[in-house]
């Protein structure tokens, strides 16, 4: 007979791990919890959250389905199920899940806004704006609705209205760098560079410092570093030049005795989850800034850094392997990508080999010792994503413009069906 106190304790420990973002430990605890109390809807739902954070979306949705089967009227479960589906890219199914939330609680702002986000990502921007407006009628202080409304207005080619939405968002949440960046970009393209520049001062700084952040890099959720380079090139002002060079110096020769970590094989390595995307983005912007800077020593430093890092990804590394699927020597064969794998039984391990080759995809990359494990379940190393390839593609284009080259004949090989 199951000890209810033991089951409750395991569940609470799982919650603590979930809150501390130890998702692997949380999952193990919730697995135990649902074995002990299989009718515990909240344990199934929390298990789903842990799986979602680990990007094991199919398993996450299956777990959510079990939770809503046990408690079909729980709004939070349907909401989180929809969010997981949206993160998985299944926006039509996500919208259906958000609709279930709204059938239970019609004034649920987060569900309305989340549905709007999925509609926008499906290109249905007018419907998305209608949802954002609906959410804002319920709660005019919901800054995410204002911010995402601005994004949808940009998609519809309405920059003046978008500016107003971004400004409303920033009144409510002045510390969101993504909104500041979006507002700055729309002001620049709208012919209002002075207004764009005045918002620059709101970008993040290093801890206990007034220096703009330089120990991270340009990525999907922090566009500060691209802003340094863009405004340096557009205005030529010293403040932007200093911010851009401080950041690039940290990634190359070092700044004030501090420097990005370099693997033994020479990769500028920022973080274990998808390190190559950070390096590729930095390489692209180093090329871009190198085109602008007049100092020949700096120009060469930034160019050389960018080329070394891209060459590492293409195969100039201790393992002598490419990190680009379908290209070069010993490329990755098991990227963490559902369509490339094409399992017919919804199992990450079946088939063992991917059915399709995802040509050109940059994988996450090695650990800080240049070691790489080509396993589909090893998502920190083998995951692929649009933001992984974004800067990489730009950097490759720069190297092609510099060195030239010819397309490979008969590439890619035709798939055997």
N, C-alpha and C positions, 0 to 999 in steps of 0.2 A: 504493500500500500504506500502511495506517495505521501511523503511528509510535506504538508502545505507550507510549513515554515522554511524548509529547505528550498522549495520551489520559489517562494517569495524572495528569499535571500539571493538566489542565483539571478533572478530577474532584476533585482535592485543593483547587483554588481554589474550586470550588463548595461543598465542605464548609466552608471558611473563611467564605464568604459566608453560608452557612446558619447557622453558629454565631454570626455577628455580626448575624443577623436582617436581612440585606439580601436579601430573598427574590426580588426582581426580578432582581438580578444572579446569584443562585444558580440561578434557573431558566434563565437564558440559558446559563450554563456547563454545567448538566446537559443541556440540549438539545444542546449541542455534543458532550458526552461520549457520549450515546447514539447520536448520528449516527456518531461515530468507532468506537464499540464497542457495537453494538446488542444484544449478548448479555451486557452488564454489568448484572446484576440489581440490584446496590447503587446504580448510577447511576440506574436507573429508579425505585428506591425513594426515593432522595433527591430526585429530581425531583418525585415525588409529595408529599413533605413540603413542598417549596417551594410547590407549587400549593395544597396544603391551607391553608398559612398565608395565601395570597392569596385564600382562600375560593373557589377555582375547583375545587369539589369533584368535578364530573363528570369533569374532566380528571385530577384527582388519582387517582380510583378507577381510571380506565382505565390510568393509568401503574402503579398498584399491581398491577393484573391482569397487566400485562406482566411485572412483577418476579416475581410468584408463578408465572407460567408458566415463567420461566427457572429459578427456585429455589423449588419448591413446599414445601420442608421448612424454610424459614427462618422461625423463630418471629417475629422482629422485624418482618418485612414484613407478616405476617398481623395482628399486633397493631396496627401503625400504620394499616393499612387499616381495621380495625375502629374505631379512634379517629376517623379521618377520616369514616367513615360516620355515626358517632354525632354528630359535630359538624354534619354535614349534616342531621341529623334522621332518618336512615334506620336506626332502632334494630333492627328485625328483621334487616336485612342485617348490621348491626354485630354482633349476637349470633352470627350464623352465622360471621362472621370470627373472633370470639373463641373459638368452639367449635373452629375449626381449630387455633388456638393450643393449646388444651387437649388436643386429640387428640395433638399432638406433644409437649406438655410439661404434664402434668396438674396440676402444682403451681405453675403460673405465677400468682403473686399478682396482678400487675397485670392480667392478662387476666381472672381471676375477678372482681376488683373492677370492672373496666370493664364486664364483662357485667352485673354487678349494677346499675351505674349506668344502663345502657340498660333493664334490666328495670324499675327504679324509674320512669324517665321514661315507660314504657309503662303505668304504674299497677300493675305487678305487684310490689308492695312486699314481700310475703311471700317471693317467690322471690328478690328482691334481697337481703333479709336473710340468706337461706340462703347466698347466694354470699359475702356479707361475712363471715359466720361461718366459711365454708370457708377463705377467705383468711386469716383471723385464726388459725385452727388451724395453718396452715402458717407464718405469720409474725405473731406477736402484736404486733410493733412496727410494723406497716404502718398508719400513722396515717390515711391516706386511707380505708381500709376502716372504721376506727372513726368517722370524721367522716360518711361517707356512710351508714353504718348508722344514725347518729343522725337523719339527714334522713329516711330511710325509716321509722323508728319514729315520727317526727312525723307523717308522712303517714298512718300507721295509728292516730293518736290515742293514742300511748303516750309522753307527755312524760317521765315519770320514768325510763324505760329510755333514752330519748334523751339525757337529761342525763348519765347514766353513760357513754354512748358518747362524747359530746363531751368529757367530762372525761378519758377515756382518750386521746383524740386529742391533747388539749392537754398532757398529760404528755409526749407524744412530740414534739410540734411546738408549742411555746408561742408561736411568733411568727406563727401563721396568723390574721389578723384575721377571716376569714370564719367560722371555727369559734367564735371569741370572740363574734361577733355572733349566731350561731345559738343559742349557749348562753344569751346574755343574753336573747334574745327568748323562749325557752322558759321561762326562769326567771320572766320578767315575767308571762307568761300563766298560769303555774302558781301565781301568788300568792306568789312569792319575790323581791320587788323588791330586798331588801337583798343577796341573793346576786348578783343581776344587776348591781347597782351595783359590787360588789367587783371584777368582771371588767372594768369600764370602763377601769380604769387600764392594762390591757394593750393598748389601742388604740394605733395608731401615732402617733408624734410627728414634728414637723419635724426635719430633720437638725441635729444639734448643739444641740438645744433640748429642753426639757421641755414645750413647748407642743404640744397635740394638733394633728394635721395640719390645715391650712386652705388649702393652695394647690392642692387637687384638688377632687373633689366626689363625691357619692353616685352610685355606679354598680354594675353587676352584680357586681363583684369587690371592692368596698370600701364597706361600709355604715356606716362611722364617722360620717359627717356626718348621716345620718338618726338615728343614736344620740344625737348631741348634742341635736338638736331634740326627739326623743322623750323623753329623760330630763329635759330642761329643762321640758317641759310636764307630765310626770308627777310630778316631785318639786319643781319650783320652786327647786332648789338652785343657788347662785351658780356653782359650778364648771361645771355644764352650760350655764348661760346664757352664761357667758363664752366657752366653746368654740364654742357655736352662733353667737354674735354676732361673734366674731373671724373665723370662716369666712365668714359672710354679709357682713361689712364688706369683706373682701378682694374679694368678688365685686361689691360695689356702689361705695362711695366710697373704699375702700382701707383697709388696716391698716398702721400704722407705715411709711407711705410706699410700700408695695407694693400692687399691684392687678392683678387679672386683665386680660389684654389685651382691648381693645375694638377691633373692626373700625371702619373709617371710618363705616360705616352704623349702628354702635351695638350690634352683637352681642357679648356677653361670650363670648369665644372661647378655649377651653382647649387643643384639640388638633385636628390635621387629620383624623383618622379619626372621622367621625361627630360633629362638634362640637355639633350641635343637641341630641343626647341628653343631653350633659352640662349644657347650659344649661337645657333643659327640666326636668331633675331638680332643678336648683338653684332654678328658678323655683317649682316645686311646693312645695319645702321652705321657700322664702322666704314663700310664701303661708301655709303652715301655721304657721311661727313668727310671722308677722305677726299671725295670729289670737290668739296667746298674749301677745305682748309688750305691756306697758302704756304704755311711753313712746311718745307719739304721733309724735314725730319719727322714731324707729326704725320704727315700724309703717308710716308713710307711705313711708319709704325702701325697705323690703323689698317692700311692695305695688307701688310704682311700678316697681322693678326687674323684678319678675316680670311685670307687665303689658307693659312695653316689650319684654321678651324674647319673650313669647308672640306679641305683635302683630308683631314682626319675622318670626316663623315663618309667620304668617298672611298676610303681604304688605306690612307696613309696613317696607320696606327699600329700598335704592337701586335694586334691580332691579325693584321693584314686582311681585314674584312670590311666590306661595305655595310653601311647602315641604311642603305636605300634599297627597298624591296625591288627585286628584279633587275638590279644593276650591279656590275662590278664583281669582285671576287668574294665568294662565300657570303652572299647577301642574306638578310633575314628571310626565312621561309614560313614563319608562323606568327605574323603580326596579329595583334589583338584587334581583330576587325571581323565583325559578324558576316558581312557579305562576302568577303574574301574567303573566309573559312567555309561558309555555306553548308553548315550541318543540316541534314534533313531530319534529325531527331532532336534538335534543340539541345545539343550537348556539346560543351566547349572542347571535349576530348575526342569527339567522333565527327568526321574522320580525323585520323592523326595528322594527315597532311591537308593543307588548305586546298580547296578545289580550284581556286582562282589566284592569279598573281596580281597583287595590287601595285602595279608598276609605278615607281617614282615616289612611293610613300616613305617618308623619313620616320623611322621608329624612335622610341624614347631614348635608347642608347645605354651605354655602359655605366657601371658604378664607378666610384672614385678611384678604383684600382685598375681601370680599363677592362674589367671583366664583364662579359655579356652572356646571358642565358637566353637562347632563342626558344622560348616556350610561350605558347599562347596565353597561359594563365599568369605569366609573369608580366602583368600589365604595366608595371612601372618602367620596364625596359622595352616591351614590345608594342605598347599602345601606339596608335597612329591617330592623327587629328588634323583638321584644317590649320589650326594655329601652329602645329609642328612644321608644316610645309610652307607656311606663308613667307617668313623671312628667308628660309632656305632657298625657295624658288627665286626670290629677288637676288640673293647673293650669287646663285648659279648663273642667273642672267648677266650679272656684272662680269663674272669670270668669262662667260662666253663672249661678251662684247670685247673683252681685253685680249683673249687668247684665240678666239675663233673655234672652229671645229666643224665636223661633218656628222650628220645623223648616221647612226648605225644602220647598215643595210638589213632588210628583213626584220626590223624590230618594231613591235615585239613579235615573237613567234605566235602563230595562230594556236589557239587552244584546241586541244583534242576533245571532242564531245562523244 
